[in-house]
């Protein structure tokens, strides 16, 4: 049975049945879809073509005539442009033209969309995935077994743009790093399946389904898309790059061995055997290399690492909920990626008039747990004391460094939508600590000026 007149399948292809469509939709949780559109997508993905409008205009006109509403009490038919006519013929033609414009928009979309960009092993599965994402767009929901029209194709002036938007979304999913996926999906529900966990067929199907779920989370304007965009924006700022410090220190009992240039003739006994072999051939040249530090010697060393310390202060006032909360989450996500990469440890404290007890992430597992708790949290605090909170955070950092913790180059990140001045706070009070200030959807020139004075970055209306 053919559900569409807009497209035709290739001679060797049989369009999916209603039962096959229903099963594919159920698999991904798509409750409502247009059979016409599914058939169109499958036909074209399998090598079919778009039919010329002249081939189905008469069919559209018959439908328009059959479904034309009765005239009003004055005998008038309302036209698409808001005007009225008493001519039934004119009313039918107007409805036909309106419907033809809709179908032409659909055809423009069909010829623009690349179904292979969407998850699925068959054209039918890919079509359903694309429709699931289309349903996340304004006017893209519905259709049902009764068919169309979908508002998104009635209202769009450029149907090709709809296809481009959905394909860009899939490109965003494909571009996700493992660190970003860890932050956006801390429970690992949509992570790739390990090779030994499922059979090849099951693994492929699960990965495709997971990819679709990630795409739904990253729809433009969604909370997780806001987080991702903010995090990637910060990746481009050199002053916000985090790195651990690695030093190799000489240690006779060290577990590692390295080679370094000889420092003096007293170290000749540590020169390699191959170098001594050269001495037999040319003793003068051998001594020249020794004196000029060109000979390599082996020594045992101990690796000492220090991670950067990042202390994030988050304004706990109630106004930080909603979109501002997810912008703040994007900053926290960006800093926690450095924990997963092993470059930093991150402390997060929500503050109002005082600091709350900080939550810490030193390991990838702790980072995933922290971002999960933070994004799911709500702020209910009262007043905002930025200066006092920065002083207290700096004091805690200094105490930890004095206690011998392996941290260096501490930074404090302030996330607030408050405009209170921090002019009472001087850079000398936080000596050795860099401050970054983010005034989220608000202005706070004082915070920005102070942050830059410490060597950090500052943003207003972030």
PyMOL commands that set and color helices and strands:
alter all, ss='L'
color gray80, all
select helices_A, chain A and resi 18-28+35-45+53-55+57-67+88-112+115-117+123-134+151-155+159-174+178-184+200-217+223-235+238-240+265-270+273-281+283-291+318-320+323-340+364-375+386-402+427-430+445-453
alter helices_A, ss='H'
color red, helices_A
select strands_A, chain A and resi 7-8+49-50+77-78+84-85+245-250+256-261+296-315+344-351+359-361+407-416+434-439+458-459
alter strands_A, ss='S'
color yellow, strands_A
deselect
rebuild
show_as cartoon
